[in-house]
Amino acid sequence: MRESRVSPEIVKERILNTKAFLFDFDGTLVNLDMLNVDAFAIVFKQMFNLDFTREDFMKYVSGRGSVNGLTEYLGAHGINDFSPKEINTLFYENKKRLIEEKLEEEVYLIPGIEEFLKHFKDSGKRNIVVTSSRAEHVERMLTHFKIFDYFETVFDRNMVIKGKPNPEAFLKGIEYTGLGKDECLAFEDSFYGLQSAKGAGLFTVGILNEGWNDDFVYTLADSVVSSYTELIS
């Protein structure tokens, strides 16, 4: 494992002094990567006879919200006449079905997140979700894993005009807390999400997902961990 740009001691001190944590959702709290790929693959095969891959997901969709990514992906295949709304509707229909079918085998909490939340439960620190997913979907997943009540609110894709990598989502999260950016800290995992958090001026901890983000997370994040327990041990 490569070393982070900021030492573990400094990161832990920063964590202790932070008043609000701003968490991405997918890949940062709960891992749904393979399920997302599967759902998009079904849609693109059915509608356009395209073979959507994990690499396509990482390049065009992960962490940024789907509309811009879908436009770029389909444009790269010479397809410009399509309905993003229809694609998203079919995606969420398939994703909902796959969640029910594969919840126990393909969806899991990011290592250490439950311990991290419990550790700071009575500290007065605030937990906000800042995500490109839908709020109802976030609530469904976090409730299933019994950690939803740790979070104060969810900023989802419908609350911003410009999705990640634009910093708007994290800036709205900071504004909501009423705190300064130096009093907040972001947790992210995706290429576009990390750009968004850093663009908002936030100290950012990257969540390592080997084989998915190890080619960029060390470059974009201030610190990188594979488990949240590294931040409280």
C-alpha positions in Angstrom: 0.0 0.0 0.0 1.3 3.5 -0.9 1.7 6.2 1.7 -0.7 9.1 2.0 0.4 12.6 1.5 -0.4 13.5 5.1 0.9 11.5 8.0 -1.5 9.3 10.1 -0.8 11.4 13.2 -1.9 14.6 11.6 -5.0 13.0 10.1 -6.1 11.6 13.4 -5.6 15.1 15.0 -7.6 16.6 12.2 -10.4 14.0 12.7 -10.5 14.9 16.5 -10.8 18.6 15.8 -13.4 18.3 13.0 -17.0 19.3 13.9 -18.8 17.9 10.8 -18.0 14.9 8.6 -19.3 15.0 5.0 -19.6 11.5 3.6 -20.1 10.4 0.1 -22.4 7.3 0.0 -21.6 4.7 -2.6 -18.1 3.4 -2.1 -17.6 5.4 1.1 -20.3 4.1 3.4 -21.7 1.2 1.4 -20.1 -0.6 -1.5 -22.6 -1.0 -4.4 -20.1 -0.9 -7.2 -20.7 -4.3 -8.8 -24.4 -4.0 -8.5 -24.3 -0.6 -10.2 -22.3 -2.0 -13.0 -24.7 -4.9 -13.4 -27.7 -2.6 -13.5 -26.2 -0.3 -16.2 -25.0 -3.3 -18.2 -28.6 -4.7 -18.4 -30.0 -1.3 -19.5 -27.3 -0.7 -22.2 -27.6 -4.2 -23.5 -31.4 -4.0 -23.8 -31.6 -0.5 -25.3 -28.4 -0.2 -27.4 -26.9 -3.7 -27.6 -23.7 -2.3 -25.9 -21.5 -4.2 -23.5 -21.1 -1.9 -20.5 -18.1 -2.8 -18.4 -16.6 -2.0 -15.0 -14.1 0.2 -16.8 -16.9 2.1 -18.5 -18.5 2.6 -15.1 -15.4 4.0 -13.5 -14.6 6.3 -16.5 -18.1 7.7 -17.1 -20.4 7.3 -14.1 -18.8 6.6 -10.8 -19.2 9.4 -8.3 -20.5 12.1 -10.7 -24.2 11.3 -11.2 -25.3 9.6 -14.3 -26.7 12.1 -16.8 -23.4 13.7 -18.0 -21.6 10.4 -17.8 -24.2 8.6 -19.9 -24.1 11.4 -22.5 -20.4 11.0 -22.8 -20.5 7.2 -22.9 -23.2 6.9 -25.5 -21.6 9.8 -27.5 -18.4 7.8 -27.6 -20.4 5.0 -29.3 -22.0 7.4 -31.8 -25.4 7.5 -30.0 -26.8 10.9 -29.5 -30.6 10.4 -29.7 -31.7 9.0 -26.4 -33.7 9.9 -23.2 -31.5 10.2 -20.1 -34.7 10.0 -18.0 -35.7 6.7 -19.6 -32.2 5.2 -19.0 -32.2 6.4 -15.4 -35.7 5.0 -14.8 -34.7 1.6 -16.2 -31.4 1.7 -14.3 -33.2 2.3 -10.9 -35.8 -0.4 -11.7 -33.0 -2.9 -12.3 -31.0 -1.7 -9.4 -33.9 -2.0 -7.0 -34.5 -5.6 -8.3 -30.8 -6.5 -8.0 -30.6 -5.1 -4.5 -33.4 -7.4 -3.4 -31.9 -10.4 -5.2 -28.2 -9.8 -4.3 -28.2 -7.6 -1.1 -26.4 -10.2 1.0 -23.8 -11.2 -1.6 -23.0 -7.9 -3.5 -23.7 -5.1 -1.0 -21.7 -4.5 2.1 -20.6 -1.8 4.6 -17.2 -0.2 4.0 -14.8 -1.7 6.6 -14.8 0.1 9.9 -17.6 2.6 9.2 -19.9 1.3 11.9 -17.1 1.3 14.5 -16.1 4.9 13.4 -19.7 6.2 13.8 -20.1 4.5 17.2 -16.8 5.9 18.3 -17.9 9.5 17.8 -21.6 9.0 18.6 -21.5 11.1 21.8 -18.8 13.6 20.6 -21.1 16.2 19.2 -19.7 15.7 15.7 -22.2 15.9 12.9 -22.5 13.4 10.0 -23.9 14.6 6.6 -24.3 12.5 3.5 -23.3 14.2 0.2 -24.1 12.0 -2.7 -25.0 11.6 -6.4 -27.5 8.9 -5.5 -31.1 9.4 -4.6 -31.9 10.2 -0.9 -34.6 7.4 -0.7 -32.0 4.9 -1.9 -29.5 6.1 0.6 -32.0 5.8 3.4 -33.0 2.3 2.3 -29.4 1.0 2.3 -28.3 2.7 5.5 -31.4 1.6 7.3 -30.8 -2.0 6.3 -27.3 -1.8 7.8 -28.7 0.0 10.9 -26.5 3.1 10.6 -29.0 5.6 9.1 -29.8 7.2 12.5 -26.2 8.4 12.8 -26.7 10.9 10.0 -28.3 14.3 10.3 -29.4 14.7 6.7 -28.7 13.6 3.1 -27.8 16.0 0.2 -28.6 14.1 -2.9 -28.5 14.6 -6.7 -31.8 16.5 -6.7 -30.5 19.3 -4.4 -27.8 20.5 -6.8 -27.7 22.0 -10.3 -24.2 20.9 -11.1 -23.2 17.4 -10.0 -19.7 16.1 -9.0 -16.9 16.9 -10.0 -18.4 20.4 -9.5 -17.9 21.3 -5.8 -21.6 22.5 -5.5 -22.7 19.5 -3.5 -20.0 19.8 -0.9 -20.3 23.5 -0.7 -24.1 23.1 0.0 -23.2 20.6 2.7 -20.7 23.1 4.3 -23.3 25.8 4.1 -25.9 23.6 5.8 -23.7 23.0 8.8 -23.1 26.7 9.3 -19.4 25.9 9.9 -16.3 26.9 8.1 -14.7 24.6 5.6 -11.7 24.1 8.0 -14.2 22.7 10.6 -15.5 20.1 8.2 -13.9 17.0 6.6 -14.9 14.9 3.6 -14.8 11.2 3.0 -14.8 10.2 -0.7 -13.7 7.3 -3.0 -14.5 8.2 -6.6 -12.4 10.2 -9.1 -15.1 12.9 -9.6 -16.2 12.9 -5.9 -12.6 13.5 -4.7 -12.3 16.4 -7.2 -15.6 17.8 -5.9 -14.5 17.7 -2.2 -11.1 19.2 -2.9 -12.7 21.8 -5.1 -14.8 22.8 -2.1 -11.6 23.3 -0.1 -12.1 20.4 2.2 -9.5 18.2 3.8 -10.4 14.9 2.2 -9.9 11.3 3.3 -10.0 8.8 0.4 -11.4 5.4 1.0 -9.3 2.8 -0.8 -11.1 0.2 -2.9 -8.3 -1.8 -4.4 -8.8 -2.6 -8.1 -11.2 0.3 -8.4 -9.6 3.5 -7.3 -6.0 2.8 -6.4 -4.7 4.5 -9.5 -6.0 7.9 -8.5 -7.1 8.0 -4.8 -3.5 8.6 -3.5 -3.1 11.5 -5.8 -6.4 13.3 -5.1 -7.0 12.6 -1.4 -5.0 14.2 1.5 -5.0 10.8 3.2 -6.1 7.3 2.2 -7.4 4.5 4.4 -8.8 1.0 3.6 -10.8 0.9 6.9 -12.2 3.6 9.1 -10.7 1.8 12.1 -7.3 3.2 11.0 -8.6 6.7 12.0 -9.6 5.7 15.6 -7.0 3.1 16.5 
